[in-house]
Amino acid sequence: MAKKIISTPNAPAAIGTYSQAVQVGGTIYLSGQIGLDPATMQMVDGIDGQIVRVFENLRAVAEAAGASLADAVKLNVYLTDLTHFAKVNEVMARYCSQPYPARAAVGVAQLPRGALVEIDGVLVIE
C-alpha cells in the first residue's frame, strides 16, 4: 500500500523531519501536536490553552485526512506534569465521545518548544 502524506495550514507546520500525518490504507498516523498556534507558530499560554490548542491541531489534521477525532483508536498523551492529567480528560471529553479511544499517558521531563503537553494518535477510517 502507498503512503499518503497529510498536510494542512490549519495545524502547525512540521518543525523537522516529519509529516503532520501519514495515511496507509484506512489507518492515519497523527504526529504529535503541541500547543502551537498555526497562524503565529507561537506557543499558546498556560496548560489549559495548550491542551485545547493541541486538540484543535489534532482535529485540523484529522479533517485534512477526511476523518475526525471520532475515528481515533489510540491517543498518546505526554505531560511535563502529570497533575494536569485531569485537565486533559476534561478537554478530551469535548473532542472525543464514547466509546473513547485507547490511550496512554506518560510523564516526561521536557517537550519541544517548552510545551507542557503533546498528543499523537492513530485514526482508522473505512
N, CA, C and O atoms as CSV, one atom per row, in Angstrom:
chain,resi,resn,atom,element,x,y,z
A,1,MET,N,N,0.830,-1.195,0.000
A,1,MET,CA,C,0.000,0.000,0.000
A,1,MET,C,C,0.866,1.247,0.000
A,1,MET,O,O,1.943,1.281,0.596
A,2,ALA,N,N,0.384,2.246,-0.665
A,2,ALA,CA,C,1.124,3.503,-0.753
A,2,ALA,C,C,0.853,4.382,0.464
A,2,ALA,O,O,-0.226,4.349,1.055
A,3,LYS,N,N,1.845,5.150,0.811
A,3,LYS,CA,C,1.692,6.144,1.871
A,3,LYS,C,C,1.143,7.419,1.260
A,3,LYS,O,O,1.532,7.817,0.162
A,4,LYS,N,N,0.230,8.056,1.988
A,4,LYS,CA,C,-0.291,9.357,1.587
A,4,LYS,C,C,0.057,10.341,2.697
A,4,LYS,O,O,-0.274,10.111,3.860
A,5,ILE,N,N,0.712,11.417,2.346
A,5,ILE,CA,C,1.105,12.425,3.325
A,5,ILE,C,C,-0.042,13.411,3.495
A,5,ILE,O,O,-0.582,13.920,2.513
A,6,ILE,N,N,-0.409,13.677,4.735
A,6,ILE,CA,C,-1.489,14.599,5.065
A,6,ILE,C,C,-0.866,15.891,5.576
A,6,ILE,O,O,0.025,15.871,6.424
A,7,SER,N,N,-1.346,17.012,5.049
A,7,SER,CA,C,-0.829,18.313,5.459
A,7,SER,C,C,-1.946,19.344,5.395
A,7,SER,O,O,-2.779,19.313,4.489
A,8,THR,N,N,-1.959,20.260,6.363
A,8,THR,CA,C,-2.935,21.334,6.377
A,8,THR,C,C,-2.321,22.595,6.986
A,8,THR,O,O,-1.525,22.503,7.921
A,9,PRO,N,N,-2.679,23.756,6.471
A,9,PRO,CA,C,-2.228,25.007,7.084
A,9,PRO,C,C,-2.994,25.330,8.371
A,9,PRO,O,O,-2.659,26.282,9.076
A,10,ASN,N,N,-4.034,24.524,8.673
A,10,ASN,CA,C,-4.844,24.750,9.866
A,10,ASN,C,C,-4.244,24.137,11.122
A,10,ASN,O,O,-4.830,24.227,12.201
A,11,ALA,N,N,-3.083,23.519,10.987
A,11,ALA,CA,C,-2.311,22.999,12.115
A,11,ALA,C,C,-0.876,23.480,11.912
A,11,ALA,O,O,-0.491,23.824,10.794
A,12,PRO,N,N,-0.083,23.505,12.982
A,12,PRO,CA,C,1.294,23.989,12.841
A,12,PRO,C,C,2.086,23.194,11.806
A,12,PRO,O,O,1.976,21.971,11.721
A,13,ALA,N,N,2.873,23.906,11.034
A,13,ALA,CA,C,3.760,23.252,10.077
A,13,ALA,C,C,4.754,22.374,10.834
A,13,ALA,O,O,5.142,22.685,11.960
A,14,ALA,N,N,5.152,21.290,10.210
A,14,ALA,CA,C,6.127,20.400,10.824
A,14,ALA,C,C,7.423,21.157,11.102
A,14,ALA,O,O,7.922,21.899,10.256
A,15,ILE,N,N,7.953,20.954,12.301
A,15,ILE,CA,C,9.218,21.584,12.708
A,15,ILE,C,C,10.277,20.483,12.701
A,15,ILE,O,O,10.717,20.035,13.760
A,16,GLY,N,N,10.672,20.062,11.544
A,16,GLY,CA,C,11.667,18.996,11.491
A,16,GLY,C,C,11.337,17.993,10.407
A,16,GLY,O,O,10.582,18.273,9.476
A,17,THR,N,N,11.915,16.829,10.551
A,17,THR,CA,C,11.832,15.797,9.520
A,17,THR,C,C,10.666,14.850,9.782
A,17,THR,O,O,10.874,13.671,10.068
A,18,TYR,N,N,9.451,15.357,9.686
A,18,TYR,CA,C,8.254,14.540,9.847
A,18,TYR,C,C,7.101,15.203,9.118
A,18,TYR,O,O,7.189,16.362,8.714
A,19,SER,N,N,6.017,14.453,8.955
A,19,SER,CA,C,4.794,14.948,8.337
A,19,SER,C,C,3.742,15.122,9.420
A,19,SER,O,O,3.818,14.480,10.468
A,20,GLN,N,N,2.754,15.989,9.175
A,20,GLN,CA,C,1.672,16.164,10.145
A,20,GLN,C,C,0.931,14.842,10.357
A,20,GLN,O,O,0.525,14.524,11.474
A,21,ALA,N,N,0.761,14.085,9.287
A,21,ALA,CA,C,0.141,12.760,9.379
A,21,ALA,C,C,0.511,11.962,8.140
A,21,ALA,O,O,0.871,12.514,7.101
A,22,VAL,N,N,0.411,10.653,8.282
A,22,VAL,CA,C,0.649,9.738,7.170
A,22,VAL,C,C,-0.498,8.735,7.167
A,22,VAL,O,O,-0.845,8.164,8.200
A,23,GLN,N,N,-1.079,8.532,5.990
A,23,GLN,CA,C,-2.157,7.559,5.848
A,23,GLN,C,C,-1.661,6.377,5.038
A,23,GLN,O,O,-1.028,6.540,3.995
A,24,VAL,N,N,-1.956,5.191,5.531
A,24,VAL,CA,C,-1.679,3.953,4.821
A,24,VAL,C,C,-2.974,3.150,4.870
A,24,VAL,O,O,-3.394,2.706,5.938
A,25,GLY,N,N,-3.592,2.967,3.736
A,25,GLY,CA,C,-4.892,2.306,3.717
A,25,GLY,C,C,-5.884,3.136,4.517
A,25,GLY,O,O,-5.985,4.348,4.326
A,26,GLY,N,N,-6.606,2.492,5.403
A,26,GLY,CA,C,-7.586,3.183,6.235
A,26,GLY,C,C,-7.045,3.644,7.566
A,26,GLY,O,O,-7.810,4.067,8.433
A,27,THR,N,N,-5.723,3.570,7.747
A,27,THR,CA,C,-5.109,3.973,9.013
A,27,THR,C,C,-4.362,5.285,8.827
A,27,THR,O,O,-3.572,5.439,7.896
A,28,ILE,N,N,-4.623,6.227,9.726
A,28,ILE,CA,C,-3.981,7.543,9.689
A,28,ILE,C,C,-3.179,7.710,10.967
A,28,ILE,O,O,-3.720,7.604,12.068
A,29,TYR,N,N,-1.900,7.969,10.819
A,29,TYR,CA,C,-0.997,8.165,11.950
A,29,TYR,C,C,-0.771,9.658,12.125
A,29,TYR,O,O,-0.155,10.300,11.274
A,30,LEU,N,N,-1.267,10.215,13.228
A,30,LEU,CA,C,-1.107,11.636,13.521
A,30,LEU,C,C,0.183,11.874,14.282
A,30,LEU,O,O,0.415,11.252,15.318
A,31,SER,N,N,1.023,12.763,13.783
A,31,SER,CA,C,2.225,13.141,14.528
A,31,SER,C,C,1.828,13.895,15.786
A,31,SER,O,O,0.718,14.419,15.890
A,32,GLY,N,N,2.740,13.943,16.728
A,32,GLY,CA,C,2.477,14.664,17.964
A,32,GLY,C,C,2.216,16.138,17.703
A,32,GLY,O,O,2.898,16.776,16.901
A,33,GLN,N,N,1.222,16.659,18.391
A,33,GLN,CA,C,0.901,18.076,18.318
A,33,GLN,C,C,1.149,18.700,19.685
A,33,GLN,O,O,0.821,18.126,20.723
A,34,ILE,N,N,1.734,19.885,19.656
A,34,ILE,CA,C,1.915,20.670,20.869
A,34,ILE,C,C,1.052,21.923,20.723
A,34,ILE,O,O,0.387,22.104,19.703
A,35,GLY,N,N,1.060,22.762,21.713
A,35,GLY,CA,C,0.166,23.914,21.741
A,35,GLY,C,C,0.599,25.100,20.908
A,35,GLY,O,O,0.504,26.241,21.362
A,36,LEU,N,N,1.073,24.855,19.701
A,36,LEU,CA,C,1.448,25.943,18.804
A,36,LEU,C,C,0.225,26.443,18.053
A,36,LEU,O,O,-0.566,25.652,17.539
A,37,ASP,N,N,0.076,27.752,17.994
A,37,ASP,CA,C,-0.958,28.369,17.179
A,37,ASP,C,C,-0.477,28.314,15.735
A,37,ASP,O,O,0.592,28.844,15.431
A,38,PRO,N,N,-1.245,27.680,14.826
A,38,PRO,CA,C,-0.758,27.553,13.447
A,38,PRO,C,C,-0.610,28.887,12.718
A,38,PRO,O,O,0.165,28.987,11.766
A,39,ALA,N,N,-1.335,29.900,13.147
A,39,ALA,CA,C,-1.252,31.201,12.476
A,39,ALA,C,C,0.036,31.933,12.815
A,39,ALA,O,O,0.604,32.624,11.969
A,40,THR,N,N,0.501,31.783,14.060
A,40,THR,CA,C,1.677,32.529,14.513
A,40,THR,C,C,2.894,31.651,14.743
A,40,THR,O,O,4.016,32.149,14.836
A,41,MET,N,N,2.675,30.344,14.835
A,41,MET,CA,C,3.719,29.371,15.203
A,41,MET,C,C,4.332,29.697,16.565
A,41,MET,O,O,5.495,29.391,16.823
A,42,GLN,N,N,3.531,30.324,17.431
A,42,GLN,CA,C,3.940,30.610,18.808
A,42,GLN,C,C,3.135,29.723,19.750
A,42,GLN,O,O,1.989,29.373,19.467
A,43,MET,N,N,3.756,29.366,20.878
A,43,MET,CA,C,3.093,28.547,21.877
A,43,MET,C,C,2.010,29.371,22.570
A,43,MET,O,O,2.249,30.515,22.956
A,44,VAL,N,N,0.820,28.791,22.728
A,44,VAL,CA,C,-0.227,29.482,23.472
A,44,VAL,C,C,0.114,29.421,24.959
A,44,VAL,O,O,0.902,28.577,25.386
A,45,ASP,N,N,-0.477,30.311,25.737
A,45,ASP,CA,C,-0.143,30.416,27.155
A,45,ASP,C,C,-0.893,29.391,28.002
A,45,ASP,O,O,-2.059,29.088,27.750
A,46,GLY,N,N,-0.204,28.870,29.001
A,46,GLY,CA,C,-0.818,28.058,30.046
A,46,GLY,C,C,-1.217,26.660,29.613
A,46,GLY,O,O,-1.397,26.375,28.430
A,47,ILE,N,N,-1.348,25.802,30.606
A,47,ILE,CA,C,-1.687,24.398,30.339
A,47,ILE,C,C,-3.081,24.278,29.743
A,47,ILE,O,O,-3.284,23.482,28.825
A,48,ASP,N,N,-4.050,25.048,30.240
A,48,ASP,CA,C,-5.413,24.940,29.707
A,48,ASP,C,C,-5.444,25.311,28.225
A,48,ASP,O,O,-6.029,24.594,27.414
A,49,GLY,N,N,-4.822,26.419,27.881
A,49,GLY,CA,C,-4.777,26.847,26.484
A,49,GLY,C,C,-4.034,25.863,25.612
A,49,GLY,O,O,-4.434,25.613,24.475
A,50,GLN,N,N,-2.956,25.300,26.130
A,50,GLN,CA,C,-2.177,24.352,25.339
A,50,GLN,C,C,-2.950,23.064,25.078
A,50,GLN,O,O,-2.880,22.516,23.977
A,51,ILE,N,N,-3.682,22.577,26.066
A,51,ILE,CA,C,-4.452,21.346,25.865
A,51,ILE,C,C,-5.502,21.565,24.778
A,51,ILE,O,O,-5.644,20.736,23.879
A,52,VAL,N,N,-6.234,22.665,24.853
A,52,VAL,CA,C,-7.249,22.967,23.842
A,52,VAL,C,C,-6.598,23.105,22.471
A,52,VAL,O,O,-7.099,22.557,21.489
A,53,ARG,N,N,-5.488,23.831,22.397
A,53,ARG,CA,C,-4.811,24.036,21.110
A,53,ARG,C,C,-4.339,22.710,20.527
A,53,ARG,O,O,-4.433,22.501,19.317
A,54,VAL,N,N,-3.835,21.814,21.369
A,54,VAL,CA,C,-3.394,20.501,20.897
A,54,VAL,C,C,-4.558,19.761,20.246
A,54,VAL,O,O,-4.412,19.218,19.151
A,55,PHE,N,N,-5.710,19.735,20.912
A,55,PHE,CA,C,-6.861,19.042,20.335
A,55,PHE,C,C,-7.359,19.736,19.073
A,55,PHE,O,O,-7.789,19.066,18.133
A,56,GLU,N,N,-7.311,21.055,19.034
A,56,GLU,CA,C,-7.687,21.784,17.814
A,56,GLU,C,C,-6.745,21.416,16.663
A,56,GLU,O,O,-7.186,21.225,15.530
A,57,ASN,N,N,-5.457,21.318,16.961
A,57,ASN,CA,C,-4.473,20.945,15.938
A,57,ASN,C,C,-4.707,19.515,15.448
A,57,ASN,O,O,-4.668,19.248,14.247
A,58,LEU,N,N,-4.949,18.600,16.388
A,58,LEU,CA,C,-5.216,17.212,16.008
A,58,LEU,C,C,-6.469,17.127,15.146
A,58,LEU,O,O,-6.490,16.412,14.144
A,59,ARG,N,N,-7.513,17.856,15.535
A,59,ARG,CA,C,-8.759,17.846,14.774
A,59,ARG,C,C,-8.532,18.374,13.355
A,59,ARG,O,O,-9.071,17.824,12.394
A,60,ALA,N,N,-7.733,19.440,13.223
A,60,ALA,CA,C,-7.461,20.013,11.908
A,60,ALA,C,C,-6.749,19.010,11.000
A,60,ALA,O,O,-7.075,18.904,9.818
A,61,VAL,N,N,-5.796,18.287,11.539
A,61,VAL,CA,C,-5.072,17.300,10.728
A,61,VAL,C,C,-6.000,16.138,10.380
A,61,VAL,O,O,-5.988,15.652,9.249
A,62,ALA,N,N,-6.795,15.695,11.336
A,62,ALA,CA,C,-7.757,14.614,11.059
A,62,ALA,C,C,-8.703,15.027,9.936
A,62,ALA,O,O,-8.962,14.247,9.020
A,63,GLU,N,N,-9.219,16.251,10.007
A,63,GLU,CA,C,-10.142,16.729,8.984
A,63,GLU,C,C,-9.466,16.840,7.624
A,63,GLU,O,O,-10.098,16.588,6.598
A,64,ALA,N,N,-8.199,17.212,7.602
A,64,ALA,CA,C,-7.460,17.282,6.340
A,64,ALA,C,C,-7.331,15.901,5.695
A,64,ALA,O,O,-7.171,15.783,4.480
A,65,ALA,N,N,-7.404,14.864,6.523
A,65,ALA,CA,C,-7.335,13.491,6.022
A,65,ALA,C,C,-8.716,12.939,5.675
A,65,ALA,O,O,-8.846,11.787,5.260
A,66,GLY,N,N,-9.751,13.777,5.850
A,66,GLY,CA,C,-11.105,13.304,5.589
A,66,GLY,C,C,-11.674,12.496,6.732
A,66,GLY,O,O,-12.589,11.696,6.539
A,67,ALA,N,N,-11.140,12.699,7.918
A,67,ALA,CA,C,-11.555,11.950,9.104
A,67,ALA,C,C,-11.946,12.932,10.206
A,67,ALA,O,O,-12.060,14.136,9.972
A,68,SER,N,N,-12.146,12.407,11.393
A,68,SER,CA,C,-12.418,13.237,12.562
A,68,SER,C,C,-11.835,12.544,13.785
A,68,SER,O,O,-11.380,11.403,13.703
A,69,LEU,N,N,-11.851,13.230,14.907
A,69,LEU,CA,C,-11.340,12.614,16.132
A,69,LEU,C,C,-12.242,11.476,16.612
A,69,LEU,O,O,-11.840,10.684,17.464
A,70,ALA,N,N,-13.452,11.392,16.071
A,70,ALA,CA,C,-14.321,10.245,16.367
A,70,ALA,C,C,-13.729,8.948,15.800
A,70,ALA,O,O,-14.096,7.852,16.224
A,71,ASP,N,N,-12.810,9.088,14.837
A,71,ASP,CA,C,-12.153,7.931,14.237
A,71,ASP,C,C,-10.895,7.495,15.001
A,71,ASP,O,O,-10.234,6.533,14.612
A,72,ALA,N,N,-10.571,8.204,16.084
A,72,ALA,CA,C,-9.370,7.869,16.861
A,72,ALA,C,C,-9.533,6.512,17.530
A,72,ALA,O,O,-10.554,6.231,18.158
A,73,VAL,N,N,-8.504,5.673,17.386
A,73,VAL,CA,C,-8.482,4.388,18.082
A,73,VAL,C,C,-7.416,4.369,19.174
A,73,VAL,O,O,-7.456,3.524,20.068
A,74,LYS,N,N,-6.455,5.308,19.101
A,74,LYS,CA,C,-5.375,5.355,20.092
A,74,LYS,C,C,-4.828,6.763,20.172
A,74,LYS,O,O,-4.530,7.380,19.149
A,75,LEU,N,N,-4.695,7.270,21.380
A,75,LEU,CA,C,-4.041,8.552,21.636
A,75,LEU,C,C,-2.935,8.327,22.647
A,75,LEU,O,O,-3.084,7.533,23.575
A,76,ASN,N,N,-1.835,9.022,22.468
A,76,ASN,CA,C,-0.730,9.011,23.424
A,76,ASN,C,C,-0.552,10.428,23.936
A,76,ASN,O,O,-0.364,11.359,23.152
A,77,VAL,N,N,-0.612,10.592,25.242
A,77,VAL,CA,C,-0.525,11.902,25.881
A,77,VAL,C,C,0.800,11.979,26.620
A,77,VAL,O,O,1.153,11.073,27.375
A,78,TYR,N,N,1.531,13.064,26.401
A,78,TYR,CA,C,2.805,13.300,27.079
A,78,TYR,C,C,2.667,14.612,27.851
A,78,TYR,O,O,2.351,15.652,27.272
A,79,LEU,N,N,2.905,14.556,29.152
A,79,LEU,CA,C,2.773,15.732,30.016
A,79,LEU,C,C,4.058,15.954,30.806
A,79,LEU,O,O,4.672,15.004,31.291
A,80,THR,N,N,4.456,17.209,30.929
A,80,THR,CA,C,5.616,17.512,31.765
A,80,THR,C,C,5.235,17.524,33.243
A,80,THR,O,O,6.108,17.534,34.110
A,81,ASP,N,N,3.930,17.524,33.531
A,81,ASP,CA,C,3.431,17.478,34.918
A,81,ASP,C,C,2.147,16.662,34.918
A,81,ASP,O,O,1.112,17.132,34.444
A,82,LEU,N,N,2.206,15.440,35.448
A,82,LEU,CA,C,1.055,14.547,35.411
A,82,LEU,C,C,-0.116,15.029,36.264
A,82,LEU,O,O,-1.213,14.478,36.168
A,83,THR,N,N,0.096,16.040,37.090
A,83,THR,CA,C,-1.048,16.575,37.847
A,83,THR,C,C,-2.055,17.250,36.913
A,83,THR,O,O,-3.181,17.530,37.323
A,84,HIS,N,N,-1.667,17.515,35.669
A,84,HIS,CA,C,-2.576,18.131,34.703
A,84,HIS,C,C,-3.408,17.104,33.935
A,84,HIS,O,O,-4.151,17.462,33.022
A,85,PHE,N,N,-3.284,15.836,34.303
A,85,PHE,CA,C,-3.978,14.781,33.574
A,85,PHE,C,C,-5.499,14.943,33.628
A,85,PHE,O,O,-6.182,14.669,32.642
A,86,ALA,N,N,-6.036,15.385,34.767
A,86,ALA,CA,C,-7.486,15.601,34.882
A,86,ALA,C,C,-7.948,16.668,33.883
A,86,ALA,O,O,-9.044,16.569,33.331
A,87,LYS,N,N,-7.125,17.670,33.657
A,87,LYS,CA,C,-7.476,18.711,32.682
A,87,LYS,C,C,-7.514,18.132,31.270
A,87,LYS,O,O,-8.374,18.500,30.470
A,88,VAL,N,N,-6.595,17.237,30.968
A,88,VAL,CA,C,-6.606,16.571,29.664
A,88,VAL,C,C,-7.918,15.808,29.504
A,88,VAL,O,O,-8.548,15.870,28.448
A,89,ASN,N,N,-8.333,15.085,30.553
A,89,ASN,CA,C,-9.587,14.336,30.489
A,89,ASN,C,C,-10.771,15.257,30.222
A,89,ASN,O,O,-11.636,14.932,29.408
A,90,GLU,N,N,-10.819,16.397,30.894
A,90,GLU,CA,C,-11.925,17.345,30.711
A,90,GLU,C,C,-11.995,17.826,29.265
A,90,GLU,O,O,-13.064,17.827,28.656
A,91,VAL,N,N,-10.863,18.229,28.725
A,91,VAL,CA,C,-10.843,18.751,27.357
A,91,VAL,C,C,-11.082,17.627,26.352
A,91,VAL,O,O,-11.797,17.819,25.368
A,92,MET,N,N,-10.498,16.473,26.588
A,92,MET,CA,C,-10.665,15.348,25.670
A,92,MET,C,C,-12.138,14.995,25.513
A,92,MET,O,O,-12.569,14.632,24.418
A,93,ALA,N,N,-12.912,15.094,26.578
A,93,ALA,CA,C,-14.335,14.762,26.520
A,93,ALA,C,C,-15.100,15.708,25.592
A,93,ALA,O,O,-16.190,15.367,25.134
A,94,ARG,N,N,-14.548,16.888,25.309
A,94,ARG,CA,C,-15.183,17.817,24.373
A,94,ARG,C,C,-14.884,17.450,22.917
A,94,ARG,O,O,-15.636,17.819,22.015
A,95,TYR,N,N,-13.796,16.729,22.692
A,95,TYR,CA,C,-13.362,16.408,21.333
A,95,TYR,C,C,-13.591,14.952,20.947
A,95,TYR,O,O,-13.661,14.632,19.760
A,96,CYS,N,N,-13.708,14.079,21.921
A,96,CYS,CA,C,-13.897,12.649,21.676
A,96,CYS,C,C,-15.118,12.184,22.469
A,96,CYS,O,O,-15.307,12.569,23.623
A,97,SER,N,N,-15.941,11.353,21.833
A,97,SER,CA,C,-17.109,10.836,22.534
A,97,SER,C,C,-16.964,9.331,22.720
A,97,SER,O,O,-16.093,8.696,22.125
A,98,GLN,N,N,-17.816,8.787,23.539
A,98,GLN,CA,C,-17.779,7.354,23.809
A,98,GLN,C,C,-18.206,6.580,22.568
A,98,GLN,O,O,-19.070,7.058,21.833
A,99,PRO,N,N,-17.653,5.440,22.311
A,99,PRO,CA,C,-16.585,4.820,23.085
A,99,PRO,C,C,-15.256,5.528,22.820
A,99,PRO,O,O,-14.886,5.779,21.673
A,100,TYR,N,N,-14.559,5.839,23.888
A,100,TYR,CA,C,-13.308,6.584,23.789
A,100,TYR,C,C,-12.205,5.719,23.186
A,100,TYR,O,O,-12.250,4.493,23.281
A,101,PRO,N,N,-11.217,6.360,22.569
A,101,PRO,CA,C,-10.083,5.588,22.041
A,101,PRO,C,C,-9.219,5.043,23.178
A,101,PRO,O,O,-9.290,5.519,24.311
A,102,ALA,N,N,-8.415,4.052,22.862
A,102,ALA,CA,C,-7.398,3.603,23.803
A,102,ALA,C,C,-6.441,4.768,24.026
A,102,ALA,O,O,-6.297,5.637,23.166
A,103,ARG,N,N,-5.784,4.777,25.195
A,103,ARG,CA,C,-4.932,5.926,25.477
A,103,ARG,C,C,-3.815,5.534,26.439
A,103,ARG,O,O,-3.965,4.647,27.280
A,104,ALA,N,N,-2.697,6.225,26.282
A,104,ALA,CA,C,-1.593,6.132,27.238
A,104,ALA,C,C,-1.282,7.549,27.690
A,104,ALA,O,O,-1.453,8.503,26.932
A,105,ALA,N,N,-0.829,7.680,28.916
A,105,ALA,CA,C,-0.388,8.984,29.430
A,105,ALA,C,C,0.980,8.786,30.064
A,105,ALA,O,O,1.174,7.906,30.902
A,106,VAL,N,N,1.920,9.619,29.648
A,106,VAL,CA,C,3.304,9.464,30.085
A,106,VAL,C,C,3.815,10.800,30.620
A,106,VAL,O,O,3.636,11.841,29.987
A,107,GLY,N,N,4.448,10.760,31.781
A,107,GLY,CA,C,5.122,11.943,32.302
A,107,GLY,C,C,6.509,12.029,31.688
A,107,GLY,O,O,7.259,11.053,31.677
A,108,VAL,N,N,6.839,13.206,31.178
A,108,VAL,CA,C,8.129,13.404,30.527
A,108,VAL,C,C,8.836,14.607,31.147
A,108,VAL,O,O,8.192,15.487,31.719
A,109,ALA,N,N,10.142,14.637,31.032
A,109,ALA,CA,C,10.922,15.738,31.605
A,109,ALA,C,C,10.803,17.015,30.786
A,109,ALA,O,O,10.823,18.116,31.336
A,110,GLN,N,N,10.678,16.865,29.468
A,110,GLN,CA,C,10.714,18.037,28.598
A,110,GLN,C,C,10.060,17.708,27.265
A,110,GLN,O,O,10.099,16.566,26.809
A,111,LEU,N,N,9.447,18.741,26.633
A,111,LEU,CA,C,8.855,18.602,25.310
A,111,LEU,C,C,9.382,19.717,24.408
A,111,LEU,O,O,9.896,20.717,24.908
A,112,PRO,N,N,9.263,19.564,23.094
A,112,PRO,CA,C,9.752,20.596,22.175
A,112,PRO,C,C,9.129,21.966,22.458
A,112,PRO,O,O,7.966,22.070,22.850
A,113,ARG,N,N,9.931,23.011,22.251
A,113,ARG,CA,C,9.496,24.402,22.363
A,113,ARG,C,C,8.957,24.747,23.750
A,113,ARG,O,O,8.205,25.712,23.890
A,114,GLY,N,N,9.325,23.982,24.773
A,114,GLY,CA,C,8.859,24.255,26.124
A,114,GLY,C,C,7.402,23.912,26.353
A,114,GLY,O,O,6.799,24.382,27.318
A,115,ALA,N,N,6.825,23.092,25.474
A,115,ALA,CA,C,5.422,22.693,25.601
A,115,ALA,C,C,5.193,21.962,26.915
A,115,ALA,O,O,6.098,21.334,27.464
A,116,LEU,N,N,3.966,22.058,27.403
A,116,LEU,CA,C,3.564,21.373,28.626
A,116,LEU,C,C,2.849,20.066,28.329
A,116,LEU,O,O,2.749,19.199,29.198
A,117,VAL,N,N,2.347,19.919,27.096
A,117,VAL,CA,C,1.605,18.725,26.693
A,117,VAL,C,C,1.829,18.469,25.204
A,117,VAL,O,O,1.969,19.402,24.413
A,118,GLU,N,N,1.859,17.206,24.844
A,118,GLU,CA,C,1.909,16.779,23.447
A,118,GLU,C,C,1.031,15.552,23.316
A,118,GLU,O,O,1.012,14.705,24.210
A,119,ILE,N,N,0.297,15.443,22.209
A,119,ILE,CA,C,-0.549,14.282,21.970
A,119,ILE,C,C,-0.375,13.843,20.521
A,119,ILE,O,O,-0.378,14.667,19.606
A,120,ASP,N,N,-0.224,12.529,20.322
A,120,ASP,CA,C,-0.237,11.949,18.986
A,120,ASP,C,C,-1.324,10.893,18.959
A,120,ASP,O,O,-1.904,10.572,19.996
A,121,GLY,N,N,-1.605,10.351,17.788
A,121,GLY,CA,C,-2.675,9.375,17.741
A,121,GLY,C,C,-2.741,8.583,16.452
A,121,GLY,O,O,-2.007,8.826,15.495
A,122,VAL,N,N,-3.650,7.630,16.471
A,122,VAL,CA,C,-3.918,6.778,15.313
A,122,VAL,C,C,-5.422,6.808,15.080
A,122,VAL,O,O,-6.214,6.619,16.003
A,123,LEU,N,N,-5.800,7.053,13.818
A,123,LEU,CA,C,-7.206,7.034,13.401
A,123,LEU,C,C,-7.404,5.885,12.434
A,123,LEU,O,O,-6.478,5.513,11.713
A,124,VAL,N,N,-8.594,5.323,12.410
A,124,VAL,CA,C,-8.936,4.294,11.428
A,124,VAL,C,C,-10.244,4.710,10.777
A,124,VAL,O,O,-11.241,4.976,11.450
A,125,ILE,N,N,-10.216,4.760,9.432
A,125,ILE,CA,C,-11.411,5.088,8.667
A,125,ILE,C,C,-11.733,3.921,7.751
A,125,ILE,O,O,-10.847,3.145,7.392
A,126,GLU,N,N,-12.963,3.799,7.383
A,126,GLU,CA,C,-13.399,2.690,6.497
A,126,GLU,C,C,-13.356,3.128,5.065
A,126,GLU,O,O,-13.682,2.347,4.171
